[in-house]
Amino acid sequence: MQREYEALLEEERTKKSQVLIENATILSQISKVGSIVREAYDAQIDIDTDILVESLCIENQELRQMLGIANGTELPEEKLDPSATMVKHILKTDASSNNDITENTSQGN
């Protein structure tokens, strides 16, 4: 009877060792998967950031073209004060609108 119990005990110890080894292997694999997921997430954030930067550069260029400063033709003082360029653009727009009104009024008379 003693030998039977010892044999069962040894069998249980062997099973326990196998389970512990399997557990360690699974934990290692889970750690690797977690690392890969973090890398993928970071890569996705980098891609999103790159797309955002690219779209902002395009928008910036379009705004520069709207303001007439895309070719670097602004005056030196306007380089120091970007609002001067905007004011100048608004004044040009208002002046051309007033000229159109004046021309339409004089043609109508």
KAGI-V412624 format. One record per residue. N is the residue number from 1. SS is DSSP state (@ for helix, = for strand, . for the rest). PHI is phi in whole degrees, -180 to 180 (* if undefined). PSI is psi in whole degrees, 0 to 359 (999 if undefined). Layout:
BEGIN
N/SS/PHI/PSI
N/SS/PHI/PSI
END
This chain:
BEGIN
1/./*/318
2/@/-59/317
3/@/-66/324
4/@/-63/315
5/@/-65/321
6/@/-65/322
7/@/-66/317
8/@/-63/319
9/@/-62/316
10/@/-65/321
11/@/-63/317
12/@/-66/321
13/@/-64/319
14/@/-63/315
15/@/-62/318
16/@/-63/318
17/@/-63/317
18/@/-63/318
19/@/-65/319
20/@/-64/320
21/@/-66/316
22/@/-62/319
23/@/-61/315
24/@/-63/319
25/@/-63/315
26/@/-64/318
27/@/-62/320
28/@/-64/316
29/@/-66/321
30/@/-63/320
31/@/-62/318
32/@/-64/317
33/@/-63/317
34/@/-60/319
35/@/-64/318
36/@/-65/320
37/@/-63/317
38/@/-62/318
39/@/-62/317
40/@/-64/318
41/@/-63/315
42/@/-63/321
43/@/-65/321
44/@/-65/319
45/@/-64/318
46/@/-62/319
47/@/-64/315
48/@/-61/320
49/@/-66/318
50/@/-62/317
51/@/-64/317
52/@/-63/314
53/@/-62/317
54/@/-63/316
55/@/-67/324
56/@/-68/323
57/@/-64/318
58/@/-64/315
59/@/-62/319
60/@/-61/315
61/@/-63/318
62/@/-63/319
63/@/-65/320
64/@/-62/319
65/@/-65/320
66/@/-62/322
67/@/-86/355
68/./77/24
69/./-116/16
70/./-67/329
71/./-97/9
72/./72/33
73/./-93/5
74/./-73/158
75/./-73/157
76/@/-57/320
77/@/-68/334
78/@/-73/334
79/@/-65/327
80/@/-79/327
81/./-125/95
82/@/-62/334
83/@/-67/334
84/@/-64/321
85/@/-65/318
86/@/-65/316
87/@/-62/317
88/@/-60/318
89/@/-64/317
90/@/-63/318
91/@/-65/320
92/@/-62/317
93/@/-64/315
94/@/-64/320
95/@/-65/318
96/@/-69/326
97/@/-66/318
98/@/-66/321
99/@/-63/320
100/@/-63/318
101/@/-66/317
102/@/-63/317
103/@/-64/318
104/@/-65/323
105/@/-70/317
106/@/-70/329
107/@/-73/328
108/@/-73/337
109/./-84/999
END
